[in-house]
Amino acid sequence: MNRLLLAAYPKSYRSRQGKELLACLSEAYPGRSWPPPREVAALVRAGVQARARATVDDTTRPWWLDGIHLAALALAALALVPYLQDVWHWALHIDPGQHAIAFHFSGWYPWAAGPTRIRLLPYGLLPLGCLIALLRGRAWIALPAAAAMIWAGATTHGRTLFGDEGKAGLSYYGLGAPITARDLALSGTLCAACAVPALCRPSRLRRRSYRWLAPVVLAMFVAGGLHIISVSPAFQRGLFVLEVAALLGAWAATAATGDHRWLIPVAAVAIVRTQAIVVRPDAFMQSFPDLVVLILLIAPLPALAIAAQRRQGQALAE
């Protein structure tokens, strides 16, 4: 089990010091397959910092290009999350029945028993394709997928293709201000974030392994098997925990390196969420806990910038 902790470290670190770290853990905690929680947290934090330093040391791409690439990945993941159940059901030809995601028209497929109105594809295939292309560093493939998201939200001509999916009802957890595909802030920002790396040195983008899709497949399995829809409390709590963990990771990476690339995805998500609240302030103000959530998710942005500036100042002083 100790080997799982090594996954937090970059490959270069594992090849150089992996065996030494495992030996130290075996000596410090003999007979235990897992160190104490405090030690686990310290090792994971050190691994995140080591990965961040390895990223900064890689000078094959400018920091701002890497940051925009990360922002596009974050936005594509946000756009995909509410459709995890839908894509899973479509891929396995499952008829969700009354458990379909809560839209005005849940959208039945030709092979499912339901209303006469049908759709051929789930809207979630667009952000999923965008996410896969971005993971592989193929921004020129992600760009048309993001543009198709704009088209699907701005027109009503695709009802046979995607149904009304994503055009009416809740789209994803928007901190009390629900965002639909018809609100083009998310898809427009995603398209712009894909356009920049597609036009600027696309061959120099970071390419990640297909293993990064394992959490996505697991999330689809859980959402599809348990019929967890995007408006359920379990979904909202899970997404909140995930976003907070991502923010803490961005904070740790920024504080460890003084690099500003991790501020770009945080700012992109903050812009999308704030726009939804500005457009629908009545929906946001209906729930006070959403205000707390907003503060927890967006307020750390200035703190991240200050941490990066301080780290850079310390590096110059040394």
Legacy VTK file of the C-alpha trace (Angstrom):
# vtk DataFile Version 3.0
C-alpha trace
ASCII
DATASET POLYDATA
POINTS 318 float
0.000 0.000 0.000
2.940 2.322 0.591
3.596 2.246 -3.142
0.347 4.104 -3.708
1.838 7.103 -1.940
4.620 7.214 -4.527
2.016 8.086 -7.172
1.908 11.586 -5.688
5.524 12.120 -6.749
6.790 12.727 -10.299
8.311 9.864 -12.246
11.831 11.257 -12.008
11.580 11.386 -8.205
10.232 7.829 -8.020
13.074 6.479 -10.131
15.732 8.224 -8.012
14.381 7.998 -4.467
11.359 5.714 -4.583
13.062 2.665 -3.116
14.697 4.749 -0.408
11.358 6.259 0.597
9.690 2.834 0.773
12.564 1.522 2.898
12.249 4.442 5.307
8.502 3.839 5.677
9.076 0.134 6.332
11.650 0.903 9.031
9.607 3.657 10.660
6.347 1.663 10.705
7.218 -2.056 10.706
4.335 -4.417 10.158
2.043 -1.689 8.873
0.884 -1.520 5.291
-0.104 2.135 5.665
1.523 4.930 7.699
-0.459 7.108 10.138
-2.819 9.708 8.632
-0.529 12.592 9.571
2.370 10.947 7.745
0.163 10.245 4.720
-0.850 13.911 4.559
2.769 15.024 4.804
3.879 12.630 2.051
1.060 13.673 -0.277
1.821 17.343 0.333
5.495 16.755 -0.409
4.536 14.863 -3.559
2.349 17.716 -4.800
5.175 20.164 -4.172
7.670 17.904 -5.973
5.352 17.648 -8.980
4.895 21.419 -8.990
8.652 22.040 -8.944
9.164 19.501 -11.741
6.514 21.310 -13.799
8.165 24.685 -13.274
11.598 23.269 -14.103
10.286 22.052 -17.452
11.030 24.987 -19.753
9.717 23.447 -22.985
6.605 25.646 -22.750
5.886 29.093 -21.274
4.080 29.217 -17.947
1.106 31.146 -19.301
0.477 28.563 -22.041
0.543 25.765 -19.490
-1.815 27.775 -17.275
-4.333 28.297 -20.069
-4.113 24.592 -20.873
-4.916 23.793 -17.229
-7.815 26.270 -17.312
-9.282 24.545 -20.372
-8.987 21.178 -18.616
-10.761 22.522 -15.520
-13.596 24.073 -17.539
-14.062 20.930 -19.643
-14.288 18.849 -16.467
-16.861 21.257 -14.996
-18.929 21.069 -18.169
-18.794 17.258 -18.159
-19.657 16.620 -14.508
-23.479 16.937 -14.725
-23.611 14.537 -17.678
-21.590 11.698 -16.149
-24.710 9.618 -15.563
-26.120 10.450 -18.986
-22.997 9.462 -20.933
-22.672 6.238 -18.933
-26.280 5.264 -19.674
-25.815 6.069 -23.351
-22.586 4.081 -23.648
-24.135 0.970 -22.058
-27.616 1.402 -23.575
-29.221 1.726 -20.146
-32.741 3.102 -19.886
-32.651 5.271 -16.723
-36.443 5.584 -16.599
-37.448 7.954 -13.838
-33.809 8.354 -12.806
-32.846 10.447 -15.840
-31.024 13.673 -15.042
-33.451 16.383 -14.014
-33.966 18.463 -17.127
-37.157 19.844 -18.627
-36.863 17.142 -21.293
-34.692 14.308 -20.069
-34.089 13.146 -23.620
-34.774 9.539 -24.541
-32.698 7.615 -27.040
-34.207 5.704 -29.960
-33.469 2.398 -28.216
-35.165 3.410 -24.927
-38.846 3.164 -24.087
-40.204 6.628 -23.439
-41.718 9.724 -25.053
-41.833 10.015 -28.813
-39.341 12.890 -28.756
-35.872 11.434 -29.084
-32.240 12.493 -29.287
-29.373 10.673 -30.873
-26.434 11.674 -28.664
-25.898 12.927 -25.108
-24.733 16.529 -24.829
-22.035 15.298 -22.449
-20.082 13.764 -25.308
-18.942 17.254 -26.308
-17.160 18.178 -23.036
-15.923 14.573 -22.725
-14.315 14.716 -26.156
-12.898 18.125 -25.308
-11.429 16.796 -22.057
-9.815 13.759 -23.700
-8.300 15.888 -26.476
-6.896 18.373 -23.957
-5.406 15.597 -21.825
-3.533 14.363 -24.881
-2.412 17.879 -25.813
-4.631 18.009 -28.914
-6.134 21.451 -28.527
-6.933 21.579 -32.231
-9.382 18.698 -31.634
-10.804 20.204 -28.434
-11.514 23.531 -30.140
-14.284 22.286 -32.503
-15.839 20.318 -29.613
-15.996 23.500 -27.523
-17.391 25.415 -30.514
-20.085 22.730 -30.886
-21.032 23.328 -27.243
-21.586 26.998 -28.070
-23.679 26.038 -31.097
-25.761 23.567 -29.096
-26.473 26.177 -26.439
-27.137 29.078 -28.800
-29.480 27.306 -31.229
-32.512 25.102 -31.067
-31.788 23.309 -34.332
-30.007 20.416 -32.629
-32.986 19.034 -30.717
-32.972 15.785 -32.667
-29.217 15.468 -32.164
-28.954 16.400 -28.465
-32.600 16.871 -27.523
-33.236 19.665 -25.047
-30.423 18.298 -22.906
-28.512 21.054 -21.213
-30.730 23.790 -22.645
-33.425 23.745 -19.979
-33.137 22.986 -16.297
-30.031 22.701 -14.159
-26.725 22.036 -15.812
-24.162 21.815 -13.045
-23.783 22.953 -9.473
-23.521 26.717 -9.881
-23.440 27.872 -6.246
-27.156 28.639 -6.167
-27.107 30.181 -9.647
-27.721 27.198 -11.939
-25.864 27.297 -15.234
-27.353 25.786 -18.377
-25.807 25.164 -21.764
-27.859 28.112 -23.009
-25.696 30.335 -20.795
-22.660 30.626 -23.034
-20.210 31.884 -20.400
-18.880 28.397 -19.649
-18.709 27.112 -23.226
-17.433 30.465 -24.531
-14.637 30.642 -21.963
-13.764 27.017 -22.670
-13.653 27.697 -26.412
-11.354 30.694 -25.889
-9.101 28.650 -23.594
-8.863 25.946 -26.280
-8.228 28.451 -29.068
-5.130 29.947 -27.453
-3.086 26.711 -27.197
-4.455 25.528 -30.558
-3.066 28.635 -32.257
0.044 29.182 -30.125
2.626 26.392 -30.270
0.167 23.470 -30.164
2.980 20.916 -30.476
4.483 22.053 -27.168
1.470 21.304 -24.986
1.867 18.877 -22.110
0.529 15.422 -22.985
-0.884 13.397 -20.131
-1.413 9.654 -20.044
-4.791 8.043 -20.659
-4.527 6.871 -17.040
-5.797 10.330 -16.084
-9.186 9.247 -17.460
-9.513 6.544 -14.783
-11.153 8.946 -12.263
-13.571 10.089 -14.992
-14.604 6.516 -15.769
-14.976 5.784 -12.047
-17.160 8.878 -11.607
-19.318 7.802 -14.555
-19.697 4.338 -13.036
-20.745 5.746 -9.656
-23.111 8.350 -11.122
-24.642 5.890 -13.584
-24.880 2.950 -11.217
-26.332 4.905 -8.303
-28.329 7.343 -10.478
-26.731 10.370 -8.817
-27.994 13.459 -10.635
-26.379 16.881 -10.585
-29.072 18.410 -8.367
-28.804 15.797 -5.623
-27.142 16.776 -2.314
-24.632 13.924 -2.691
-23.532 15.278 -6.053
-23.190 18.839 -4.782
-21.223 17.808 -1.697
-18.930 15.604 -3.756
-18.220 18.341 -6.292
-17.635 20.844 -3.499
-15.069 18.554 -1.832
-13.366 17.973 -5.183
-13.119 21.686 -5.963
-11.802 22.509 -2.506
-9.154 19.787 -2.877
-8.162 21.229 -6.260
-7.916 24.709 -4.740
-5.721 23.444 -1.918
-3.502 21.739 -4.487
-3.231 24.978 -6.484
-2.415 26.869 -3.301
0.295 24.381 -2.302
1.835 24.407 -5.787
1.814 28.210 -5.965
3.305 28.620 -2.514
6.007 26.008 -3.218
7.154 27.413 -6.566
6.056 31.041 -6.787
4.768 30.270 -10.268
1.541 31.909 -11.462
0.321 29.220 -13.876
-2.045 27.671 -11.304
-3.797 31.003 -10.815
-5.161 30.906 -14.375
-7.533 27.912 -13.950
-8.675 29.236 -10.556
-9.451 32.611 -12.140
-11.283 30.984 -15.079
-13.589 28.999 -12.791
-14.129 32.086 -10.617
-15.149 34.146 -13.663
-17.665 31.530 -14.832
-19.215 31.166 -11.396
-19.357 34.910 -10.734
-21.010 35.530 -14.108
-23.761 33.047 -13.235
-24.451 34.882 -9.994
-24.521 38.288 -11.707
-27.001 37.012 -14.278
-29.262 35.307 -11.723
-28.718 36.988 -8.350
-32.185 35.982 -7.157
-31.348 32.290 -7.437
-28.078 32.802 -5.607
-29.525 34.790 -2.714
-32.183 32.169 -2.011
-29.669 30.065 -0.122
-27.239 31.514 2.420
-24.959 28.436 2.449
-24.185 29.141 -1.200
-22.592 32.421 -0.123
-20.265 30.484 2.170
-19.419 28.099 -0.666
-18.679 30.988 -3.017
-16.323 32.600 -0.503
-14.503 29.314 0.088
-14.037 28.682 -3.634
-13.245 32.139 -5.001
-11.800 34.169 -2.110
-8.463 32.261 -2.081
-7.562 33.717 -5.497
-5.897 36.889 -4.093
-4.200 34.774 -1.451
-2.767 32.539 -4.172
-1.407 35.568 -6.013
0.168 36.939 -2.821
1.714 33.538 -2.041
3.254 33.388 -5.511
4.631 36.925 -5.192
6.172 36.185 -1.796
7.736 32.995 -3.058
9.277 34.815 -5.992
10.624 37.473 -3.652
12.217 34.821 -1.438
13.783 33.135 -4.448
15.301 36.422 -5.608
16.604 37.166 -2.106
18.335 33.792 -1.952
LINES 1 319
318 0 1 2 3 4 5 6 7 8 9 10 11 12 13 14 15 16 17 18 19 20 21 22 23 24 25 26 27 28 29 30 31 32 33 34 35 36 37 38 39 40 41 42 43 44 45 46 47 48 49 50 51 52 53 54 55 56 57 58 59 60 61 62 63 64 65 66 67 68 69 70 71 72 73 74 75 76 77 78 79 80 81 82 83 84 85 86 87 88 89 90 91 92 93 94 95 96 97 98 99 100 101 102 103 104 105 106 107 108 109 110 111 112 113 114 115 116 117 118 119 120 121 122 123 124 125 126 127 128 129 130 131 132 133 134 135 136 137 138 139 140 141 142 143 144 145 146 147 148 149 150 151 152 153 154 155 156 157 158 159 160 161 162 163 164 165 166 167 168 169 170 171 172 173 174 175 176 177 178 179 180 181 182 183 184 185 186 187 188 189 190 191 192 193 194 195 196 197 198 199 200 201 202 203 204 205 206 207 208 209 210 211 212 213 214 215 216 217 218 219 220 221 222 223 224 225 226 227 228 229 230 231 232 233 234 235 236 237 238 239 240 241 242 243 244 245 246 247 248 249 250 251 252 253 254 255 256 257 258 259 260 261 262 263 264 265 266 267 268 269 270 271 272 273 274 275 276 277 278 279 280 281 282 283 284 285 286 287 288 289 290 291 292 293 294 295 296 297 298 299 300 301 302 303 304 305 306 307 308 309 310 311 312 313 314 315 316 317
